């Protein structure tokens, strides 16, 4: 599903904002009938835009099929400012302060390599960023998950 209309986007934003929202609540918030929400959710699930469980958006399904992991070296006195600037970049999905090579790690989504290049250039313009190192994700073998971890914890009890 490459084209999402305004209602699809509003629905996805609400699901991200409140993953536990009920269909009736979503309809009320969006100003549409409950059946409209159910129909759209079913379509988003069938198309793969929403992953199993119905609350996580598949990036490739919305045409953000380039994912990069960027290690950023920063001037330490500028670290807070760098984090604040990264928070404002819509393509930045996650940010971690790390040990080892580099100071900050982030995951970026892009529609193509030119879109990625523009995002990387924006990162390099942030005051305090010294350099970046980028690795492209070629294929997602195991999506983010916690079920095995929780299952192991439950088995230990």
DSSP file (Angstrom, degrees, kcal/mol; ACC not computed):
  #  RESIDUE AA STRUCTURE BP1 BP2  ACC     N-H-->O    O-->H-N    N-H-->O    O-->H-N    TCO  KAPPA ALPHA  PHI   PSI    X-CA   Y-CA   Z-CA
    1    1 A X              0   0    0      0, 0.0    62,-0.1     0, 0.0     3,-0.1   0.000 360.0 360.0 360.0 104.3    0.0    0.0    0.0
    2    2 A X        +     0   0    0      1,-0.2     2,-0.6    60,-0.1    59,-0.0   0.747 360.0  62.5 -94.2 -24.6    1.9    3.0   -1.2
    3    3 A X        -     0   0    0     60,-0.0     2,-0.5     0, 0.0    -1,-0.2  -0.896  58.2-178.4-111.6 117.0   -0.7    5.7   -1.0
    4    4 A X        -     0   0    0     -2,-0.6     2,-0.1    58,-0.1    58,-0.0  -0.922  18.1-142.4-107.3 133.8   -2.3    6.6    2.3
    5    5 A X     >  -     0   0    0     -2,-0.5     4,-2.3     1,-0.1     5,-0.2  -0.318  35.2 -91.4 -86.1 178.5   -5.0    9.2    2.4
    6    6 A X  H  > S+     0   0    0      1,-0.2     4,-2.3     2,-0.2     5,-0.2   0.864 126.7  51.3 -59.3 -38.4   -5.4   11.8    5.1
    7    7 A X  H  > S+     0   0    0      2,-0.2     4,-2.6     1,-0.2    -1,-0.2   0.906 108.5  51.4 -67.8 -41.0   -7.8    9.6    7.1
    8    8 A X  H  > S+     0   0    0      1,-0.2     4,-2.7     2,-0.2    -2,-0.2   0.933 111.7  47.6 -58.4 -46.1   -5.3    6.6    7.0
    9    9 A X  H  X S+     0   0    0     -4,-2.3     4,-2.6     1,-0.2    -2,-0.2   0.903 111.7  49.2 -64.3 -41.6   -2.5    8.9    8.3
   10   10 A X  H  X S+     0   0    0     -4,-2.3     4,-2.2     2,-0.2    -1,-0.2   0.909 112.0  49.7 -63.3 -41.0   -4.7   10.3   11.1
   11   11 A X  H  X S+     0   0    0     -4,-2.6     4,-2.2     2,-0.2    -2,-0.2   0.929 111.8  47.4 -63.4 -45.8   -5.7    6.8   12.1
   12   12 A X  H  X S+     0   0    0     -4,-2.7     4,-2.3     1,-0.2     5,-0.2   0.907 110.8  52.3 -62.6 -41.5   -2.0    5.6   12.1
   13   13 A X  H  X S+     0   0    0     -4,-2.6     4,-2.5     1,-0.2    -1,-0.2   0.899 109.9  48.8 -61.6 -40.4   -1.0    8.6   14.1
   14   14 A X  H  X S+     0   0    0     -4,-2.2     4,-3.0     2,-0.2    -1,-0.2   0.896 110.3  51.1 -66.1 -39.9   -3.7    7.9   16.7
   15   15 A X  H  < S+     0   0    0     -4,-2.2    -2,-0.2     2,-0.2    -1,-0.2   0.882 112.9  45.6 -65.2 -37.6   -2.6    4.2   16.9
   16   16 A X  H  < S+     0   0    0     -4,-2.3     3,-0.4     1,-0.2    -2,-0.2   0.906 114.9  48.1 -69.8 -41.4    1.0    5.3   17.5
   17   17 A X  H  < S+     0   0    0     -4,-2.5     2,-0.3     1,-0.3    -2,-0.2   0.910 132.9  13.6 -64.8 -42.8   -0.1    7.9   20.0
   18   18 A X    ><  -     0   0    0     -4,-3.0     3,-2.0    -5,-0.2    -1,-0.3  -0.747  65.1-178.4-138.0  87.3   -2.4    5.5   21.9
   19   19 A X  T 3  S+     0   0    0     -3,-0.4    -1,-0.1    -2,-0.3    -4,-0.1   0.701  84.7  55.5 -61.2 -19.3   -1.8    1.8   21.0
   20   20 A X  T 3  S+     0   0    0      2,-0.0    -1,-0.3    35,-0.0    -5,-0.1   0.382  76.6 131.3 -95.0   4.6   -4.6    0.7   23.4
   21   21 A X    <   -     0   0    0     -3,-2.0     2,-0.2    -7,-0.2    -3,-0.0  -0.306  54.2-130.4 -60.5 137.4   -7.3    3.0   21.8
   22   22 A X     >  -     0   0    0      1,-0.1     4,-2.6     4,-0.0     5,-0.2  -0.480  21.5-108.7 -85.8 160.4  -10.5    1.1   21.1
   23   23 A X  H  > S+     0   0    0      1,-0.2     4,-2.5     2,-0.2     5,-0.2   0.893 119.6  51.3 -58.2 -42.6  -12.2    1.3   17.7
   24   24 A X  H  > S+     0   0    0      1,-0.2     4,-2.2     2,-0.2    -1,-0.2   0.909 110.7  48.5 -61.3 -42.3  -15.1    3.4   19.1
   25   25 A X  H  > S+     0   0    0      2,-0.2     4,-2.9     1,-0.2    -2,-0.2   0.903 110.4  51.5 -63.8 -41.7  -12.6    5.9   20.7
   26   26 A X  H  X S+     0   0    0     -4,-2.6     4,-2.6     1,-0.2    -2,-0.2   0.922 109.8  49.6 -62.0 -43.6  -10.7    6.1   17.4
   27   27 A X  H  X>S+     0   0    0     -4,-2.5     5,-2.3     1,-0.2     4,-1.3   0.912 112.7  47.1 -60.7 -43.0  -13.9    6.8   15.5
   28   28 A X  H  <5S+     0   0    0     -4,-2.2     3,-0.2     2,-0.2    -2,-0.2   0.929 113.5  47.6 -64.8 -45.7  -14.8    9.5   18.0
   29   29 A X  H  <5S+     0   0    0     -4,-2.9    -2,-0.2     1,-0.2    -1,-0.2   0.893 118.4  40.8 -61.9 -40.8  -11.4   11.1   17.9
   30   30 A X  H  <5S-     0   0    0     -4,-2.6    -1,-0.2    -5,-0.2    -2,-0.2   0.584 109.2-121.7 -86.9 -10.8  -11.3   11.1   14.1
   31   31 A X  T  <5S+     0   0    0     -4,-1.3     2,-0.3     1,-0.3    -3,-0.2   0.836  72.9 113.1  74.4  32.8  -14.9   12.1   13.7
   32   32 A X  S   <S-     0   0    0     -5,-2.3    -1,-0.3    -6,-0.2    -2,-0.1  -0.864  72.6 -84.1-130.9 166.6  -15.9    9.1   11.6
   33   33 A X     >  -     0   0    0     -2,-0.3     4,-1.7     1,-0.1     3,-0.4  -0.319  35.2-118.1 -69.0 152.0  -18.1    6.1   12.2
   34   34 A X  H  > S+     0   0    0      1,-0.2     4,-2.4     2,-0.2     5,-0.2   0.873 115.9  56.2 -55.1 -41.2  -16.9    3.0   14.0
   35   35 A X  H  > S+     0   0    0      1,-0.2     4,-2.6     2,-0.2    -1,-0.2   0.851 102.9  55.0 -63.1 -34.7  -17.4    0.9   10.9
   36   36 A X  H  > S+     0   0    0     -3,-0.4     4,-2.4     2,-0.2    -1,-0.2   0.927 109.1  47.3 -63.4 -44.4  -15.2    3.3    8.9
   37   37 A X  H  X S+     0   0    0     -4,-1.7     4,-2.8     2,-0.2    -2,-0.2   0.932 112.7  49.1 -62.5 -46.1  -12.4    2.7   11.4
   38   38 A X  H  X S+     0   0    0     -4,-2.4     4,-2.5     1,-0.2    -2,-0.2   0.918 111.9  48.7 -60.1 -44.7  -12.9   -1.0   11.4
   39   39 A X  H  X S+     0   0    0     -4,-2.6     4,-2.2     1,-0.2    -1,-0.2   0.921 113.9  45.6 -62.3 -45.5  -12.8   -1.1    7.6
   40   40 A X  H  X S+     0   0    0     -4,-2.4     4,-2.7     2,-0.2    -2,-0.2   0.901 111.9  51.3 -67.6 -40.5   -9.7    1.0    7.3
   41   41 A X  H  X S+     0   0    0     -4,-2.8     4,-2.3     2,-0.2    -2,-0.2   0.928 110.4  49.5 -61.4 -44.1   -7.9   -1.0   10.1
   42   42 A X  H  X S+     0   0    0     -4,-2.5     4,-2.8    -5,-0.2    -2,-0.2   0.918 112.5  47.7 -59.3 -44.2   -8.7   -4.3    8.2
   43   43 A X  H  X S+     0   0    0     -4,-2.2     4,-2.3     1,-0.2     6,-0.3   0.904 111.4  49.8 -65.1 -42.0   -7.4   -2.8    5.0
   44   44 A X  H  X>S+     0   0    0     -4,-2.7     6,-2.0     2,-0.2     5,-1.1   0.862 113.6  46.8 -65.9 -35.5   -4.2   -1.5    6.6
   45   45 A X  H ><5S+     0   0    0     -4,-2.3     3,-0.8    -5,-0.2    -2,-0.2   0.931 112.8  48.3 -69.7 -47.0   -3.7   -5.0    8.2
   46   46 A X  H 3<5S+     0   0    0     -4,-2.8    -2,-0.2     1,-0.2    -1,-0.2   0.873 111.2  50.7 -61.3 -37.9   -4.3   -6.9    4.9
   47   47 A X  H 3<5S-     0   0    0     -4,-2.3    -1,-0.2    -5,-0.2    -2,-0.2   0.651 113.7-118.3 -76.1 -14.3   -2.0   -4.6    3.0
   48   48 A X  T <<5S+     0   0    0     -3,-0.8    10,-0.3    -4,-0.5    13,-0.2   0.438  82.6 120.3  90.0  -1.0    0.8   -5.1    5.6
   49   49 A X  S   <S+     0   0    0     -5,-1.1     9,-3.1    -6,-0.3     2,-0.5   0.922  78.5  43.9 -62.0 -42.7    0.9   -1.4    6.5
   50   50 A X  B    S-A   57   0A   0     -6,-2.0    -2,-0.3     7,-0.2     7,-0.2  -0.900  92.5-136.5 -99.6 130.0    0.1   -2.5   10.0
   51   51 A X    >   -     0   0    0      5,-3.2     3,-2.9    -2,-0.5     5,-0.3  -0.264  45.8 -59.9 -76.8 170.0    2.0   -5.5   11.3
   52   52 A X  T 3  S+     0   0    0      1,-0.3     3,-0.3     2,-0.1    -1,-0.2  -0.215 130.1  39.0 -50.2 137.9    0.4   -8.3   13.2
   53   53 A X  T 3  S-     0   0    0      1,-0.2    -1,-0.3    -3,-0.1    -2,-0.1   0.022 109.6-116.6  99.9 -24.9   -1.1   -7.0   16.4
   54   54 A X  S <  S+     0   0    0     -3,-2.9    -1,-0.2     2,-0.2    -2,-0.1   0.646  93.7  84.8  75.3  17.4   -2.2   -3.9   14.5
   55   55 A X        +     0   0    0     -3,-0.3     2,-0.5    -4,-0.2    -3,-0.1   0.446  69.5  77.0-129.1  -2.3   -0.2   -1.2   16.2
   56   56 A X  S    S-     0   0    0     -5,-0.3    -5,-3.2    -4,-0.1     2,-0.4  -0.950  70.9-136.6-116.2 128.6    3.2   -1.2   14.5
   57   57 A X  B     -A   50   0A   0     -2,-0.5     2,-0.7    -7,-0.2    -7,-0.2  -0.665  12.9-133.6 -85.5 130.7    3.6    0.4   11.1
   58   58 A X     >  -     0   0    0     -9,-3.1     4,-0.7    -2,-0.4     3,-0.4  -0.756  12.9-152.8 -82.6 116.9    5.7   -1.4    8.5
   59   59 A X  T >4>S+     0   0    0     -2,-0.7     5,-2.6     1,-0.2     3,-1.1   0.889  91.9  53.3 -61.1 -42.7    8.0    1.2    7.0
   60   60 A X  G >45S+     0   0    0      1,-0.3     3,-1.6     3,-0.2    -1,-0.2   0.848 102.1  60.3 -62.9 -33.0    8.4   -0.6    3.6
   61   61 A X  G 345S+     0   0    0     -3,-0.4    -1,-0.3     1,-0.3    -2,-0.2   0.721 106.2  46.8 -68.9 -20.2    4.6   -0.7    3.2
   62   62 A X  G <<5S-     0   0    0     -3,-1.1    -1,-0.3    -4,-0.7    -2,-0.2   0.083 127.0 -99.8-107.5  23.1    4.5    3.1    3.4
   63   63 A X  T < 5S+     0   0    0     -3,-1.6     2,-0.7     1,-0.1    -3,-0.2   0.657  91.3 120.0  70.6  19.8    7.4    3.4    0.9
   64   64 A X      < +     0   0    0     -5,-2.6    47,-0.2    -6,-0.2    -3,-0.1  -0.633  27.2 144.9-104.9  70.6   10.1    4.1    3.5
   65   65 A X        +     0   0    0     -2,-0.7     2,-0.6    46,-0.3    46,-0.2   0.314  42.2  85.2 -98.3   9.9   12.1    1.0    2.5
   66   66 A X  E     +B  110   0B   0     44,-2.3    44,-2.6    -3,-0.1     2,-0.4  -0.955  56.2 179.4-108.4 118.7   15.6    2.4    3.0
   67   67 A X  E     -B  109   0B   0     -2,-0.6    70,-3.2    70,-0.5     2,-0.4  -0.973   2.2-175.5-121.0 132.3   16.7    2.0    6.6
   68   68 A X  E     -BC 108 136B   0     40,-2.6    40,-2.8    -2,-0.4     2,-0.5  -0.952  20.4-145.3-128.7 147.1   20.1    3.2    7.8
   69   69 A X  E     -BC 107 135B   0     66,-3.1    66,-2.4    -2,-0.4     2,-0.5  -0.960  23.7-164.7-109.2 121.5   21.9    2.9   11.1
   70   70 A X  E     -BC 106 134B   0     36,-3.2    36,-2.4    -2,-0.5     2,-0.5  -0.928  12.2-159.2-117.8 124.4   24.0    6.0   11.7
   71   71 A X  E     -BC 105 133B   0     62,-3.0    62,-2.3    -2,-0.5     2,-0.5  -0.887  18.4-161.2 -97.7 129.4   26.8    6.3   14.3
   72   72 A X  E     -BC 104 132B   0     32,-3.6    31,-2.7    -2,-0.5    32,-2.1  -0.939  12.6-153.2-119.4 130.1   27.5   10.0   15.1
   73   73 A X  E     - C   0 131B   0     58,-2.9    57,-3.1    -2,-0.5    58,-1.2  -0.884  27.0-176.9 -97.5 129.1   30.6   11.4   16.7
   74   74 A X  E     - C   0 129B   0     -2,-0.5     2,-0.6    55,-0.2    55,-0.2  -0.861  37.5-102.8-126.7 158.4   29.8   14.6   18.6
   75   75 A X    >   -     0   0    0     53,-2.6     3,-2.3    -2,-0.3     4,-0.3  -0.723  40.4-134.5 -73.1 121.9   31.5   17.4   20.5
   76   76 A X  G >  S+     0   0    0     -2,-0.6     3,-1.4     1,-0.3     4,-0.3   0.808 101.5  56.4 -58.5 -35.2   30.6   16.3   24.0
   77   77 A X  G 3  S+     0   0    0      1,-0.3    -1,-0.3     2,-0.1     4,-0.2   0.684 109.6  49.3 -69.9 -14.1   29.6   19.8   25.2
   78   78 A X  G <> S+     0   0    0     -3,-2.3     4,-2.4    50,-0.2    -1,-0.3   0.333  78.7 106.6-101.8   4.7   27.1   19.9   22.3
   79   79 A X  H <> S+     0   0    0     -3,-1.4     4,-2.5    -4,-0.3     5,-0.2   0.893  78.5  48.8 -55.8 -47.3   25.5   16.5   23.0
   80   80 A X  H  > S+     0   0    0     -4,-0.3     4,-2.3     1,-0.2    -1,-0.2   0.902 112.5  49.1 -60.9 -40.9   22.3   17.8   24.5
   81   81 A X  H  > S+     0   0    0      2,-0.2     4,-2.3     1,-0.2    -1,-0.2   0.871 109.8  51.6 -66.2 -37.1   21.9   20.2   21.5
   82   82 A X  H  X S+     0   0    0     -4,-2.4     4,-2.6     2,-0.2    -2,-0.2   0.930 110.1  48.8 -64.4 -45.5   22.5   17.3   19.1
   83   83 A X  H  X S+     0   0    0     -4,-2.5     4,-2.1     1,-0.2    -2,-0.2   0.916 111.2  50.4 -60.9 -43.3   19.9   15.2   20.7
   84   84 A X  H  X S+     0   0    0     -4,-2.3     4,-0.8     1,-0.2    -1,-0.2   0.907 112.0  47.3 -60.9 -42.8   17.4   18.0   20.6
   85   85 A X  H >< S+     0   0    0     -4,-2.3     3,-0.6     1,-0.2     4,-0.4   0.885 110.0  52.4 -67.6 -39.1   18.1   18.6   16.9
   86   86 A X  H >< S+     0   0    0     -4,-2.6     3,-1.4     1,-0.2     6,-0.3   0.877 102.3  60.1 -63.5 -36.9   17.8   14.9   16.1
   87   87 A X  H 3< S+     0   0    0     -4,-2.1    -1,-0.2     1,-0.3    -2,-0.2   0.790 102.2  54.2 -60.6 -28.1   14.4   14.8   17.8
   88   88 A X  T << S+     0   0    0     -4,-0.8     2,-0.7    -3,-0.6    -1,-0.3   0.567  85.5  94.5 -84.5  -9.7   13.2   17.4   15.3
   89   89 A X    X   -     0   0    0     -3,-1.4     3,-1.5    -4,-0.4    30,-0.0  -0.752  64.1-156.2 -86.3 113.2   14.2   15.3   12.3
   90   90 A X  T 3  S+     0   0    0     -2,-0.7    -1,-0.2     1,-0.3    19,-0.0   0.760  90.2  57.8 -64.0 -24.4   11.1   13.3   11.2
   91   91 A X  T 3  S+     0   0    0     17,-0.1    18,-2.2    -3,-0.1     2,-0.6   0.634  83.2  96.1 -80.4 -12.9   13.2   10.6    9.5
   92   92 A X  E <   +D  108   0B   0     -3,-1.5    16,-0.2    -6,-0.3     3,-0.1  -0.699  47.8 175.1 -81.4 117.2   15.0    9.8   12.7
   93   93 A X  E     +     0   0B   0     14,-3.2     2,-0.3    -2,-0.6    -1,-0.2   0.813  62.3   9.4 -93.4 -35.7   13.2    6.9   14.3
   94   94 A X  E     -D  107   0B   0     13,-1.1    13,-1.5     2,-0.0     2,-0.4  -0.988  57.2-166.5-146.0 150.2   15.4    6.1   17.3
   95   95 A X  E     +D  106   0B   0     -2,-0.3     2,-0.4    11,-0.2    11,-0.2  -0.988   9.0 177.6-141.5 131.9   18.4    7.7   19.1
   96   96 A X  E     -D  105   0B   0      9,-2.9     9,-3.1    -2,-0.4     2,-0.5  -0.993  28.7-131.9-131.5 139.1   20.7    6.1   21.7
   97   97 A X  E     -D  104   0B   0     -2,-0.4     7,-0.3     7,-0.2     2,-0.3  -0.798  42.6-170.6 -82.5 133.0   23.8    7.5   23.4
   98   98 A X        -     0   0    0      5,-2.4     2,-0.2    -2,-0.5     4,-0.0  -0.765  24.5-129.9-127.0 165.6   26.4    4.7   23.1
   99   99 A X  S    S+     0   0    0     -2,-0.3     2,-0.2     2,-0.0     4,-0.0  -0.656  73.7  35.0-103.9 170.0   29.8    3.7   24.2
  100  100 A X  S    S+     0   0    0     -2,-0.2     2,-0.3     3,-0.0    -2,-0.1  -0.595 112.5  11.1  89.2-151.2   32.6    2.6   21.9
  101  101 A X  S    S+     0   0    0     -2,-0.2   -29,-0.1     2,-0.0    -2,-0.0  -0.481 123.7   3.6 -67.0 125.8   33.1    4.1   18.5
  102  102 A X  S    S-     0   0    0     -2,-0.3   -29,-0.2     1,-0.1     3,-0.1  -0.150  72.0-115.7  86.4 174.3   31.0    7.2   18.2
  103  103 A X  S    S+     0   0    0    -31,-2.7    -5,-2.4     1,-0.4     2,-0.4   0.646  88.6  33.8-120.4 -30.0   28.7    8.9   20.8
  104  104 A X  E     -BD  72  97B   0    -32,-2.1   -32,-3.6    -7,-0.3     2,-0.4  -0.986  59.0-162.0-135.3 140.7   25.2    8.6   19.4
  105  105 A X  E     +BD  71  96B   0     -9,-3.1    -9,-2.9    -2,-0.4     2,-0.3  -0.976  16.1 174.9-120.9 136.6   23.5    5.9   17.3
  106  106 A X  E     -BD  70  95B   0    -36,-2.4   -36,-3.2    -2,-0.4     2,-0.5  -0.985  26.3-136.2-141.4 156.5   20.3    6.5   15.4
  107  107 A X  E     -BD  69  94B   0    -13,-1.5   -14,-3.2    -2,-0.3   -13,-1.1  -0.937  25.1-169.2-110.0 131.2   18.0    4.7   13.0
  108  108 A X  E     -BD  68  92B   0    -40,-2.8   -40,-2.6    -2,-0.5     2,-0.4  -0.940   9.1-153.1-123.5 141.3   16.8    6.6   10.0
  109  109 A X  E     +B   67   0B   0    -18,-2.2     2,-0.3    -2,-0.4   -42,-0.2  -0.906  18.9 171.9-112.7 144.2   14.1    5.8    7.4
  110  110 A X  E     -B   66   0B   0    -44,-2.6   -44,-2.3    -2,-0.4     3,-0.1  -0.970  39.0-130.7-146.6 159.9   14.0    7.1    3.9
  111  111 A X  S    S-     0   0    0     -2,-0.3   -46,-0.3   -47,-0.2     2,-0.3   0.779  89.8 -15.4 -82.7 -28.3   12.1    6.6    0.7
  112  112 A X  S  > S-     0   0    0    -46,-0.1     4,-2.2   -48,-0.1    -1,-0.2  -0.935  81.2 -83.4-161.2 179.2   15.2    6.2   -1.5
  113  113 A X  H  > S+     0   0    0     -2,-0.3     4,-2.7     1,-0.2     5,-0.1   0.821 125.1  54.1 -67.5 -29.9   19.0    6.8   -1.3
  114  114 A X  H  > S+     0   0    0      2,-0.2     4,-2.1     1,-0.2    -1,-0.2   0.901 108.9  48.9 -68.8 -39.2   18.6   10.5   -2.4
  115  115 A X  H  > S+     0   0    0      2,-0.2     4,-1.9     1,-0.2    -2,-0.2   0.906 113.0  48.4 -63.3 -42.2   16.1   11.0    0.5
  116  116 A X  H  X S+     0   0    0     -4,-2.2     4,-2.8     2,-0.2     5,-0.2   0.921 108.3  54.0 -62.5 -45.1   18.6    9.3    2.8
  117  117 A X  H  X S+     0   0    0     -4,-2.7     4,-2.4     1,-0.2    -2,-0.2   0.905 108.1  49.9 -58.3 -42.2   21.5   11.5    1.5
  118  118 A X  H  X S+     0   0    0     -4,-2.1     4,-2.0     2,-0.2    -1,-0.2   0.897 110.9  49.5 -63.1 -39.9   19.4   14.6    2.3
  119  119 A X  H  X S+     0   0    0     -4,-1.9     4,-2.0     2,-0.2    -2,-0.2   0.909 111.0  49.6 -65.0 -41.4   18.8   13.3    5.8
  120  120 A X  H  X S+     0   0    0     -4,-2.8     4,-2.2     1,-0.2    -2,-0.2   0.892 109.4  51.5 -65.7 -38.8   22.5   12.6    6.3
  121  121 A X  H  X S+     0   0    0     -4,-2.4     4,-1.1    -5,-0.2    -1,-0.2   0.891 107.7  53.1 -63.4 -38.1   23.4   16.0    5.1
  122  122 A X  H  < S+     0   0    0     -4,-2.0     4,-0.4     1,-0.2     3,-0.4   0.895 107.8  51.5 -63.0 -39.3   20.9   17.5    7.6
  123  123 A X  H >< S+     0   0    0     -4,-2.0     3,-1.5     1,-0.2    -2,-0.2   0.922 107.0  52.9 -62.1 -43.1   22.6   15.5   10.4
  124  124 A X  H 3< S+     0   0    0     -4,-2.2    -1,-0.2     1,-0.3    -2,-0.2   0.726 103.0  59.0 -67.5 -20.3   26.0   16.9    9.4
  125  125 A X  T 3< S+     0   0    0     -4,-1.1     2,-0.3    -3,-0.4    -1,-0.3   0.568  79.9 110.0 -83.4  -8.6   24.7   20.4    9.6
  126  126 A X  S X  S-     0   0    0     -3,-1.5     3,-2.1    -4,-0.4     2,-0.1  -0.510  81.9-109.3 -70.7 129.6   23.7   20.0   13.3
  127  127 A X  T 3  S+     0   0    0     -2,-0.3   -42,-0.1     1,-0.3    -1,-0.1  -0.391 104.5  26.0 -59.3 127.1   26.0   22.0   15.5
  128  128 A X  T 3  S+     0   0    0      1,-0.3   -53,-2.6    -2,-0.1     2,-0.5   0.210  85.7 124.4 102.5 -13.5   28.3   19.7   17.4
  129  129 A X  E <   +C   74   0B   0     -3,-2.1    -1,-0.3   -55,-0.2   -55,-0.2  -0.706  31.6 177.5 -80.9 123.4   28.2   16.8   14.9
  130  130 A X  E     -     0   0B   0    -57,-3.1     2,-0.3    -2,-0.5    -1,-0.2   0.896  60.7 -26.7 -90.2 -50.8   31.8   16.0   14.0
  131  131 A X  E     -C   73   0B   0    -58,-1.2   -58,-2.9     2,-0.0    -1,-0.4  -0.982  53.5-142.2-159.7 163.6   31.3   13.0   11.6
  132  132 A X  E     -C   72   0B   0     -2,-0.3     2,-0.4   -60,-0.2   -60,-0.2  -0.932   0.7-156.6-130.1 155.8   28.9   10.2   10.9
  133  133 A X  E     -C   71   0B   0    -62,-2.3   -62,-3.0    -2,-0.3     2,-0.4  -0.995  18.8-159.9-131.2 127.2   29.2    6.6    9.8
  134  134 A X  E     -C   70   0B   0     -2,-0.4     2,-0.4   -64,-0.2   -64,-0.2  -0.899  12.5-174.1-117.4 134.6   26.3    5.0    8.0
  135  135 A X  E     -C   69   0B   0    -66,-2.4   -66,-3.1    -2,-0.4     2,-0.3  -0.992  20.8-137.4-121.3 132.6   25.3    1.3    7.5
  136  136 A X  E     -C   68   0B   0     -2,-0.4     2,-0.5   -68,-0.2   -68,-0.2  -0.701  14.0-128.0 -88.8 139.3   22.4    0.4    5.3
  137  137 A X        -     0   0    0    -70,-3.2   -70,-0.5    -2,-0.3     3,-0.1  -0.752  22.7-174.5 -81.3 127.0   20.0   -2.3    6.4
  138  138 A X        -     0   0    0     -2,-0.5     2,-0.3     1,-0.3    -1,-0.2   0.822  66.5  -4.4 -91.5 -36.4   19.6   -4.8    3.6
  139  139 A X        -     0   0    0      0, 0.0     2,-0.8     0, 0.0    -1,-0.3  -0.955  61.5-128.3-160.2 137.3   16.9   -7.0    5.1
  140  140 A X        +     0   0    0     -2,-0.3     3,-0.2     1,-0.2    -3,-0.0  -0.799  30.3 168.9 -89.2 110.6   15.0   -7.3    8.3
  141  141 A X  S    S+     0   0    0     -2,-0.8     2,-0.4     1,-0.3    -1,-0.2   0.845  74.1  21.4 -88.6 -38.7   15.3  -10.9    9.6
  142  142 A X  S    S-     0   0    0      3,-0.0    -1,-0.3     0, 0.0     3,-0.1  -0.943  79.0-148.2-132.8 109.9   13.9  -10.3   13.1
  143  143 A X        -     0   0    0     -2,-0.4    -2,-0.0    -3,-0.2    -3,-0.0  -0.273  48.1 -65.4 -70.4 165.0   11.7   -7.3   13.7
  144  144 A X  S    S+     0   0    0      2,-0.0     2,-0.3     1,-0.0    -1,-0.2  -0.225  71.8 166.7 -49.5 134.1   11.8   -5.7   17.1
  145  145 A X        +     0   0    0     -3,-0.1    -1,-0.0     1,-0.1     4,-0.0  -0.994  37.0 177.4-153.0 152.4   10.3   -8.1   19.6
  146  146 A X     >  +     0   0    0     -2,-0.3     4,-2.8     2,-0.1     5,-0.3   0.394  64.5  95.1-130.1  -9.1   10.0   -8.7   23.3
  147  147 A X  H  > S+     0   0    0      1,-0.2     4,-2.9     2,-0.2     5,-0.2   0.905  86.4  47.6 -56.0 -47.9    7.9  -11.9   23.4
  148  148 A X  H  > S+     0   0    0      2,-0.2     4,-2.3     1,-0.2    -1,-0.2   0.902 113.2  49.7 -61.9 -38.1   10.9  -14.3   23.7
  149  149 A X  H  > S+     0   0    0      2,-0.2     4,-2.0     1,-0.2    -2,-0.2   0.946 114.5  43.2 -63.2 -49.3   12.4  -12.2   26.5
  150  150 A X  H  X S+     0   0    0     -4,-2.8     4,-2.5     1,-0.2    -2,-0.2   0.882 112.3  54.6 -64.7 -38.3    9.1  -12.2   28.4
  151  151 A X  H  X S+     0   0    0     -4,-2.9     4,-2.1    -5,-0.3    -1,-0.2   0.900 108.7  48.4 -61.9 -41.4    8.6  -15.9   27.7
  152  152 A X  H  X S+     0   0    0     -4,-2.3     4,-1.5     2,-0.2    -1,-0.2   0.890 111.2  49.9 -64.8 -39.8   12.0  -16.7   29.2
  153  153 A X  H  X S+     0   0    0     -4,-2.0     4,-0.6     1,-0.2    -2,-0.2   0.913 111.4  48.8 -64.8 -42.2   11.3  -14.6   32.2
  154  154 A X  H >< S+     0   0    0     -4,-2.5     3,-0.9     1,-0.2    -2,-0.2   0.883 109.2  52.6 -66.0 -38.0    7.9  -16.3   32.7
  155  155 A X  H 3< S+     0   0    0     -4,-2.1    -1,-0.2     1,-0.2    -2,-0.2   0.812 104.4  57.5 -67.3 -29.5    9.5  -19.8   32.3
  156  156 A X  H 3<        0   0    0     -4,-1.5    -1,-0.2     1,-0.2    -2,-0.2   0.635 360.0 360.0 -75.9 -13.6   12.1  -18.9   35.0
  157  157 A X    <<        0   0    0     -3,-0.9    -1,-0.2    -4,-0.6    -2,-0.2   0.477 360.0 360.0 -92.8 360.0    9.4  -18.1   37.6
